[in-house]
């Protein structure tokens, strides 16, 4: 697969600073190129990792960033399931992203009314569930075949809460750069099948193949334990 880099770190502690540096470098590149940096964020362990590592970077200027969410649960922002709420509490207060640069859903609307957006992203940060899903694109779900909508509602998510809004493959695969972060031994079996193939339909995460962009898989040793493909091994001081 052209352009895919699988990078393994001893632990998530070494992965975090390299991820933050990747965000900063792609932001600087985008702002020089077209005056702003468009970033798509996912939830899960990425929230705490980015909230720790991004504010620690020297000379980080987020004033020209535009941030959206790769998927979001249709809950109030003070609900612990709200990805925006988690980032607001842990990250946004520590960096200078303007309020106008944070794109959120209106959780008071019906789920099909929330699904309107978007544009070309400079960087998407994605996670992967133990079932191989990414964003809110789940195995065997009809949204896997969506080709027209770039953001779509889902009202029957197999993982609660059921009502969500998600980016679809057309917008994900048009990004300039996509970086998956996958850590922990529980991810090892599915990571092997995503990166090395499996019998039957490919997992949703395996269908993320940027058309003209970079693709990184940043994983730790426990998650990479079953891999037989060639990987890169880096420490916390490395740059991508």
C-alpha positions as CSV (number, residue, x, y, z in Angstrom):
1,X,0.0,0.0,0.0
2,X,1.7,3.2,-1.2
3,X,2.2,5.8,1.4
4,X,1.3,3.8,4.5
5,X,3.7,3.9,7.4
6,X,3.3,1.6,10.4
7,X,5.3,3.1,13.3
8,X,5.8,1.2,16.5
9,X,6.7,2.8,19.9
10,X,7.7,1.0,23.1
11,X,4.6,2.5,24.8
12,X,2.0,5.2,24.5
13,X,4.3,7.4,26.6
14,X,6.8,7.5,23.7
15,X,4.0,7.7,21.1
16,X,2.3,10.8,22.5
17,X,5.1,13.4,22.0
18,X,5.6,12.2,18.4
19,X,1.9,12.5,17.6
20,X,1.9,16.1,19.0
21,X,4.9,17.0,16.9
22,X,3.2,15.5,13.8
23,X,0.1,17.8,14.5
24,X,2.3,20.8,14.9
25,X,4.4,20.2,11.8
26,X,1.4,19.5,9.6
27,X,-0.3,22.7,11.0
28,X,2.7,24.8,10.2
29,X,2.9,23.3,6.7
30,X,-0.8,23.9,6.0
31,X,-0.8,27.5,7.3
32,X,2.1,28.4,5.0
33,X,0.3,26.7,2.1
34,X,-3.2,28.0,2.5
35,X,-3.5,30.2,5.6
36,X,-5.3,27.8,8.0
37,X,-5.0,24.3,9.4
38,X,-8.1,22.0,9.3
39,X,-7.9,19.2,11.9
40,X,-10.4,16.4,12.6
41,X,-10.3,14.9,16.1
42,X,-11.5,11.6,17.4
43,X,-12.3,10.7,21.0
44,X,-11.2,7.8,23.2
45,X,-7.6,7.8,24.4
46,X,-6.7,10.5,22.0
47,X,-8.3,13.1,24.2
48,X,-6.0,12.6,27.2
49,X,-3.0,12.1,24.9
50,X,-3.4,15.3,23.0
51,X,-4.5,17.2,26.1
52,X,-1.2,16.3,27.7
53,X,1.2,16.6,24.8
54,X,0.0,19.5,22.6
55,X,0.1,22.2,25.4
56,X,3.6,21.0,26.2
57,X,5.0,21.9,22.8
58,X,7.0,25.1,22.7
59,X,5.7,28.0,20.5
60,X,2.4,26.2,19.6
61,X,0.1,28.7,17.9
62,X,-3.4,27.5,17.2
63,X,-4.9,30.8,16.2
64,X,-5.4,29.7,12.6
65,X,-6.7,26.2,13.4
66,X,-10.2,24.9,12.4
67,X,-11.2,21.9,14.4
68,X,-14.0,19.4,13.7
69,X,-14.8,16.0,15.1
70,X,-14.5,12.8,13.0
71,X,-17.7,11.6,14.7
72,X,-19.8,12.8,17.6
73,X,-22.5,11.4,19.8
74,X,-25.9,13.2,19.8
75,X,-25.8,14.1,23.5
76,X,-25.5,17.4,25.4
77,X,-22.0,18.9,25.6
78,X,-21.9,18.3,29.4
79,X,-22.6,14.6,28.9
80,X,-19.5,12.4,29.5
81,X,-20.1,10.8,26.1
82,X,-19.7,14.1,24.3
83,X,-16.3,14.2,22.5
84,X,-16.5,18.0,22.2
85,X,-17.2,18.2,25.9
86,X,-14.1,16.1,26.7
87,X,-11.9,18.2,24.6
88,X,-13.4,21.5,25.9
89,X,-12.6,20.4,29.5
90,X,-9.2,18.9,28.9
91,X,-7.6,20.7,25.9
92,X,-9.3,23.7,24.4
93,X,-8.8,25.8,27.6
94,X,-5.0,25.2,27.3
95,X,-4.5,26.3,23.7
96,X,-5.5,29.3,21.6
97,X,-7.9,27.8,19.1
98,X,-10.5,30.5,18.5
99,X,-14.1,29.6,19.5
100,X,-15.1,30.3,15.8
101,X,-12.6,27.6,14.8
102,X,-14.3,24.8,16.7
103,X,-17.0,23.2,14.7
104,X,-19.6,21.4,16.8
105,X,-23.0,19.8,16.2
106,X,-26.2,21.2,17.6
107,X,-27.2,18.5,19.9
108,X,-30.8,19.9,20.2
109,X,-31.4,19.0,16.5
110,X,-32.6,15.7,15.1
111,X,-29.7,13.5,14.2
112,X,-30.3,13.9,10.4
113,X,-30.2,17.7,10.7
114,X,-26.8,17.6,12.4
115,X,-25.1,15.9,9.5
116,X,-24.1,18.8,7.4
117,X,-20.5,20.0,6.8
118,X,-17.5,20.0,5.4
119,X,-14.3,20.5,3.6
120,X,-10.9,19.0,2.8
121,X,-8.9,18.2,6.0
122,X,-5.2,18.7,6.4
123,X,-5.0,16.1,9.2
124,X,-7.5,13.5,10.6
125,X,-6.6,11.8,13.9
126,X,-8.5,8.4,14.1
127,X,-8.9,5.6,16.5
128,X,-10.0,2.1,16.0
129,X,-12.4,0.0,18.1
130,X,-11.9,-3.7,19.0
131,X,-14.4,-4.5,16.3
132,X,-12.3,-2.7,13.7
133,X,-14.6,0.4,13.4
134,X,-13.3,3.9,13.0
135,X,-15.2,7.2,13.3
136,X,-18.8,5.8,13.7
137,X,-18.4,3.5,10.7
138,X,-19.1,0.0,12.0
139,X,-18.7,-3.4,10.4
140,X,-21.5,-4.4,8.1
141,X,-23.3,-1.1,8.4
142,X,-24.9,0.5,5.3
143,X,-22.9,3.7,5.9
144,X,-19.7,1.9,4.8
145,X,-21.1,2.2,1.3
146,X,-22.0,5.9,1.4
147,X,-20.5,7.8,-1.5
148,X,-22.5,11.0,-1.7
149,X,-22.7,12.3,1.9
150,X,-19.5,13.4,3.5
151,X,-21.0,13.6,6.9
152,X,-23.9,11.3,7.8
153,X,-26.3,10.6,10.6
154,X,-26.4,7.2,12.3
155,X,-29.3,6.3,14.6
156,X,-28.5,2.6,15.2
157,X,-24.9,2.6,16.4
158,X,-24.1,-0.9,17.8
159,X,-22.0,0.9,20.4
160,X,-24.1,3.2,22.6
161,X,-25.2,5.9,22.4
162,X,-27.1,4.9,19.2
163,X,-27.5,8.4,17.7
164,X,-24.4,9.9,16.2
165,X,-23.0,11.9,13.4
166,X,-20.0,10.6,11.5
167,X,-17.6,11.5,8.7
168,X,-17.8,9.0,5.8
169,X,-15.1,7.5,3.7
170,X,-15.3,10.1,0.9
171,X,-14.1,12.9,3.3
172,X,-11.8,10.6,5.3
173,X,-10.0,9.4,2.2
174,X,-9.7,12.9,0.7
175,X,-7.6,14.2,3.7
176,X,-4.0,15.3,3.1
177,X,-2.9,13.2,6.1
178,X,-4.6,10.5,8.3
179,X,-3.0,9.2,11.5
180,X,-4.4,6.3,13.4
181,X,-3.4,5.8,17.0
182,X,-3.9,2.3,18.4
183,X,-2.5,1.2,21.7
184,X,-2.8,-1.7,24.1
185,X,-2.7,-5.4,23.8
186,X,-6.5,-5.7,23.3
187,X,-6.1,-4.2,19.9
188,X,-3.4,-6.7,18.7
189,X,-5.7,-9.3,17.0
190,X,-7.8,-6.7,15.1
191,X,-4.8,-4.6,14.2
192,X,-3.2,-7.6,12.6
193,X,-6.2,-8.2,10.4
194,X,-6.6,-4.5,9.5
195,X,-3.0,-4.2,8.4
196,X,-2.3,-7.6,7.0
197,X,-5.7,-8.6,5.7
198,X,-8.4,-11.1,6.7
199,X,-10.8,-13.5,5.2
200,X,-14.2,-11.9,4.5
201,X,-14.9,-8.1,4.2
202,X,-12.2,-5.7,5.3
203,X,-12.7,-4.0,8.6
204,X,-13.8,-0.3,8.3
205,X,-10.4,0.9,9.6
206,X,-8.7,-1.0,6.7
207,X,-10.8,0.9,4.2
208,X,-9.1,4.2,5.2
209,X,-6.8,4.7,2.2
210,X,-6.2,8.4,1.5
211,X,-6.5,9.0,-2.3
212,X,-3.6,11.4,-2.4
213,X,-2.5,11.7,1.2
214,X,-0.3,10.3,3.9
215,X,-1.4,7.4,6.1
216,X,0.2,6.7,9.4
217,X,-0.5,3.9,11.9
218,X,1.1,4.9,15.2
219,X,0.9,1.9,17.6
220,X,2.7,0.7,20.7
221,X,4.4,-2.6,21.2
222,X,1.4,-4.4,22.9
223,X,-0.9,-3.5,20.0
224,X,1.8,-4.5,17.4
225,X,2.5,-7.9,19.1
226,X,0.9,-10.0,16.4
227,X,2.2,-8.1,13.3
228,X,4.4,-9.9,10.8
229,X,4.7,-7.0,8.4
230,X,7.7,-4.7,8.3
231,X,7.3,-1.8,10.6
232,X,9.3,1.3,11.7
233,X,10.4,1.6,15.3
234,X,10.8,5.1,16.8
235,X,11.3,6.6,20.2
236,X,9.7,9.8,21.7
237,X,12.3,12.1,20.2
238,X,11.5,11.2,16.6
239,X,9.7,13.3,14.0
240,X,7.4,12.2,11.2
